[in-house]
């Protein structure tokens, strides 16, 4: 039997690429570039993380398959298009996450429960239809590799919907009313970076846990109800 190659945390950035994001997609791309730089400066933490970027609108655009960011020269960019179909994102993850986890296991890694950072600036244009694939994705009896979902909403995103997307109340955040969307996106990216670095450090230190940082200028969605 081959030796275990260590522990890994798969992380998926699932970003809204709908048309309403057009004025602010640059801030999101800049934030992802900063995340990359931060992880390159934390090689021990980065070694424990595999990172994927998925953009969703009417469908899902795979901007980056699950990757070791230490081996990436630069990250791909997100681009706006279409509407805000939440269901497209969750339907994609139902097949993507188990496939990725199995691939990592076949390479003799121990894989911790994946984390999905879901980001949107609006209401789902597929009404309530997203709830069915979301339910299948998060049901551990149906999807054994069901992820922890951290959901963040800015702009027109609805607090109750963001709360329902997240897998725990403490994983659902919305920007404070009146906050500039571009500024909120930058703060979200900062918190995303801190969360991934801290989670990677925890794995590297032999104390595996998912660390989730609340973005500055955001509040728990449950408190907005």
C-alpha positions in Angstrom: 0.0 0.0 0.0 1.3 3.4 -0.9 2.2 5.8 1.9 -0.3 8.6 2.7 0.8 11.8 1.1 -0.9 14.0 3.7 -4.1 15.9 4.4 -5.8 18.2 2.0 -8.8 20.6 2.1 -10.5 21.2 -1.2 -11.9 24.7 -1.5 -14.3 26.0 -4.2 -14.8 29.6 -4.9 -18.3 29.8 -6.5 -18.7 33.4 -7.8 -21.7 35.1 -9.3 -20.9 36.2 -12.8 -24.3 37.6 -13.7 -24.6 40.9 -15.5 -25.2 42.9 -12.3 -21.7 42.1 -11.3 -20.2 44.0 -14.3 -19.3 47.2 -12.4 -17.5 45.2 -9.7 -16.0 42.1 -11.3 -12.6 43.8 -11.3 -12.6 44.0 -7.5 -13.4 40.3 -7.3 -10.6 39.4 -9.7 -8.2 41.6 -7.8 -9.2 40.0 -4.6 -8.5 36.5 -6.0 -5.1 37.7 -7.2 -4.3 38.9 -3.7 -5.4 35.6 -2.3 -3.0 33.8 -4.6 -0.1 36.1 -3.5 -1.0 35.5 0.2 -0.9 31.7 -0.2 2.4 31.8 -2.1 3.8 33.6 1.0 2.4 30.8 3.2 3.8 27.6 1.5 3.0 25.3 4.5 -0.6 26.4 4.5 -0.9 26.4 0.7 0.4 22.9 0.6 -2.7 21.7 2.4 -5.2 23.4 0.2 -6.5 22.7 -3.3 -8.4 25.6 -4.8 -11.0 25.8 -7.6 -12.7 28.8 -9.2 -16.2 28.4 -10.7 -18.3 31.3 -12.1 -22.0 30.9 -12.3 -24.7 32.7 -14.2 -27.1 30.8 -16.5 -24.6 28.0 -16.3 -21.2 27.3 -14.7 -17.9 28.3 -16.2 -14.9 26.4 -14.9 -12.3 29.1 -14.5 -9.9 26.8 -12.7 -10.1 23.1 -11.9 -9.0 22.1 -8.4 -5.3 23.1 -8.2 -2.3 23.5 -6.0 -1.9 27.3 -6.1 1.8 27.0 -5.5 2.1 25.7 -9.0 0.0 28.4 -10.7 1.7 31.4 -12.1 -1.5 33.5 -12.0 -5.2 32.9 -11.5 -7.8 33.1 -14.3 -10.3 35.9 -14.2 -14.0 35.9 -13.8 -16.2 37.6 -16.5 -19.8 38.7 -16.3 -22.6 37.2 -18.4 -26.2 36.1 -18.1 -28.4 35.8 -15.0 -28.1 34.6 -11.4 -29.0 30.9 -11.6 -28.2 29.5 -8.2 -29.3 26.0 -9.2 -26.7 25.8 -11.9 -24.0 26.2 -9.3 -25.3 23.5 -7.0 -26.1 21.0 -9.8 -22.5 21.3 -11.0 -21.1 20.7 -7.6 -23.1 17.6 -7.0 -21.0 15.7 -9.6 -17.8 17.8 -9.4 -17.0 17.5 -5.7 -17.3 13.7 -5.3 -15.2 13.3 -8.5 -12.5 15.6 -7.2 -12.5 14.0 -3.8 -12.1 10.5 -5.3 -9.3 11.7 -7.5 -7.4 13.1 -4.5 -7.9 9.9 -2.6 -6.6 7.9 -5.5 -3.4 10.0 -5.2 -3.2 8.8 -1.6 -4.2 12.0 0.2 -6.5 12.1 3.2 -9.3 14.5 2.2 -11.2 16.7 4.6 -14.7 17.8 4.0 -14.7 20.3 1.1 -15.5 24.0 1.7 -17.5 26.0 -0.8 -17.4 29.8 -0.6 -20.5 31.0 -2.4 -20.7 34.7 -3.4 -23.6 36.5 -5.0 -24.8 40.1 -5.4 -28.4 39.2 -6.2 -31.6 37.1 -5.9 -31.7 33.7 -7.6 -33.3 34.1 -11.0 -34.4 30.4 -10.9 -36.8 31.2 -8.1 -36.9 28.3 -5.6 -35.8 25.6 -8.0 -32.2 25.9 -6.7 -33.3 24.3 -3.4 -33.6 20.8 -4.9 -30.0 20.5 -6.1 -28.8 22.3 -3.0 -30.6 19.8 -0.9 -29.0 16.9 -2.7 -25.5 18.5 -2.5 -25.7 19.1 1.2 -27.4 15.8 2.3 -24.5 13.6 3.5 -26.6 10.5 3.0 -26.9 11.4 -0.7 -23.6 13.1 -1.2 -21.0 11.6 1.4 -18.6 14.4 0.4 -21.2 17.1 1.0 -19.4 20.4 1.5 -19.5 23.0 4.2 -21.0 26.1 2.4 -20.0 29.6 3.4 -22.4 32.0 1.7 -21.8 35.7 1.3 -24.3 38.2 -0.2 -23.8 41.8 -1.2 -25.9 44.4 -3.0 -29.4 43.0 -3.7 -28.7 39.6 -2.2 -31.4 38.5 0.2 -30.4 37.6 3.8 -32.9 34.8 4.2 -31.8 33.2 0.9 -28.1 33.5 1.8 -28.9 31.9 5.2 -30.6 29.0 3.4 -27.6 28.5 1.1 -25.1 28.3 4.0 -24.8 25.0 5.8 -24.6 26.6 9.2 -26.0 29.9 10.5 -22.5 31.1 11.4 -21.5 30.6 7.7 -24.0 33.1 6.3 -23.0 36.7 5.9 -24.5 39.8 4.2 -23.0 43.2 3.7 -24.3 45.9 5.9 -27.0 48.0 4.2 -25.6 51.0 2.4 -22.1 49.5 2.1 -20.5 50.2 -1.3 -20.6 46.9 -3.3 -17.0 47.3 -4.5 -15.7 47.9 -1.0 -17.8 44.9 0.3 -16.3 42.6 -2.3 -12.8 43.7 -1.4 -13.5 42.9 2.3 -15.0 39.6 1.4 -11.9 38.6 -0.5 -9.7 39.6 2.5 -11.8 37.4 4.8 -11.7 34.5 2.2 -7.9 34.8 2.2 -7.7 34.8 6.0 -10.0 31.8 6.2 -8.1 29.7 3.7 -4.7 30.6 5.2 -5.9 29.8 8.7 -7.5 26.5 7.7 -4.3 25.5 5.9 -2.2 26.4 8.9 -4.5 24.3 11.1 -4.1 21.3 8.8 -0.4 21.8 8.6 -0.2 21.9 12.4 -2.1 18.7 12.8 -5.3 20.2 14.1 -7.7 20.1 11.1 -10.5 22.5 11.3 -12.3 24.9 8.9 -11.7 28.4 9.9 -14.2 31.0 8.7 -13.5 34.7 9.1 -16.4 37.1 9.1 -15.7 39.9 6.5 -15.5 43.4 7.9 -18.6 45.4 7.0 -20.7 42.3 7.0 -23.1 40.8 9.6 -24.5 37.4 10.1 -27.5 36.9 7.8 -29.5 35.4 10.7 -29.3 38.8 12.5 -31.0 40.5 9.5 -34.1 38.4 9.6 
